[in-house]
Amino acid sequence: STDGRSDDVLERTSKVSDRMWLYVIKSQSESAPTHILYRHYVASEKSGTENDIIQSLAEVSPFLTGTGTLSGIREEAGNQVYITYTGPVVSLSHKASYEYRGEQITVNLNYRLN
C-alpha cells in the first residue's frame, strides 16, 4: 500500500476512566520490518471492528509515538493524565483532545520516562 499503514494492528485497548480509553496501534516499518512503532491515543470508548477503530484513530494525532512500552496511565482531577513510559520516544505531546458525549475534552499529559 502507498499509505504505509496497511499493516496497522490494534495492539491494546484499555479503560483509563469512565470517559477515557487508551488505544495503542502497532505498525511495522516496510523499509525495516524489525522496526516496530507504537502509536498511543486517548479517546472515548470506540465500538466497531478493529479496522473501524484504526480508521477513526487515523483522523487524530497520537499523543505518543515510540518503540518502547507504556506501562502506566491514570487520569486524575483537573484533567491531569499521568503516563509511565519506558524506551525510545519518537514524538510526544503534552496535551490531547477528544470528544466525549458531545463535549470536547482536553487533558494535560504528564510523563515519567524511563
C-alpha positions in Angstrom: 0.0 0.0 0.0 1.1 3.6 -0.5 0.0 4.9 2.8 2.2 2.5 4.7 -0.5 1.9 7.3 -2.0 -1.3 5.9 0.0 -3.3 8.4 -1.6 -1.5 11.4 -2.7 -3.7 14.3 -4.8 -2.6 17.2 -2.4 -3.8 19.9 -4.1 -2.6 23.0 -7.4 -1.2 24.3 -7.8 -0.3 27.9 -10.1 1.7 30.0 -8.5 4.6 31.9 -11.6 6.2 33.3 -15.3 6.3 32.5 -14.6 8.9 29.8 -11.2 7.9 28.6 -9.8 4.9 26.9 -6.2 4.1 25.8 -5.7 2.8 22.3 -2.3 1.6 21.0 -1.7 0.9 17.3 1.3 -1.2 16.3 2.8 -0.8 12.9 5.9 -2.3 11.2 8.0 -0.2 9.0 8.0 -1.5 5.5 11.6 -0.4 5.0 12.8 -2.0 8.3 10.5 -4.9 9.3 12.2 -5.3 12.6 11.4 -1.7 13.5 8.0 -1.7 15.3 6.4 1.5 16.1 3.6 2.1 18.7 1.2 5.0 18.4 -0.7 5.8 21.5 -4.1 7.6 21.6 -6.6 8.6 24.2 -10.3 8.8 23.2 -13.7 8.0 24.3 -14.8 4.3 24.1 -15.0 3.2 20.5 -17.1 0.4 19.0 -16.8 -1.5 15.8 -14.3 -3.8 14.2 -10.5 -3.4 14.8 -10.4 -1.8 11.3 -13.1 0.7 12.2 -11.3 1.8 15.3 -7.9 2.1 13.5 -9.7 4.2 10.8 -11.3 6.5 13.3 -8.0 7.0 15.2 -6.2 7.8 11.9 -8.1 11.1 11.9 -6.3 12.3 15.1 -2.7 12.6 16.2 -1.3 10.1 18.6 -0.1 11.7 21.9 2.9 9.4 22.0 4.8 7.6 19.3 7.8 5.3 20.1 9.3 1.9 20.1 9.1 1.3 23.8 6.4 0.4 26.3 3.7 2.4 28.1 3.5 0.7 31.5 1.1 3.1 33.3 -1.6 5.6 32.6 -4.1 7.2 35.0 -6.4 10.2 35.0 -6.6 12.4 38.0 -8.7 15.5 38.9 -8.2 18.7 36.8 -7.8 16.8 33.5 -4.3 15.6 34.5 -3.2 12.3 33.0 0.0 10.6 34.3 1.9 8.3 31.9 4.8 6.0 32.6 6.8 5.0 29.6 10.0 3.1 29.1 12.1 3.1 25.9 12.7 5.3 22.8 10.3 8.1 22.1 9.8 9.4 18.5 7.4 12.1 19.4 5.1 13.1 22.3 2.5 15.8 23.1 1.7 17.4 26.4 -2.0 17.8 25.6 -4.6 15.6 24.0 -8.2 16.3 22.9 -11.1 14.1 22.1 -14.9 14.2 22.1 -16.9 12.5 24.9 -20.7 12.6 24.7 -20.6 15.7 22.5 -18.2 17.6 24.8 -14.6 18.4 23.9 -12.2 17.1 26.5 -8.7 18.4 26.7 -6.2 16.7 29.1 -2.7 17.6 30.2 -0.3 14.8 29.8 2.5 14.3 32.4 5.2 11.8 31.7 7.6 9.7 33.7 10.1 8.5 31.0 12.4 5.6 31.9 
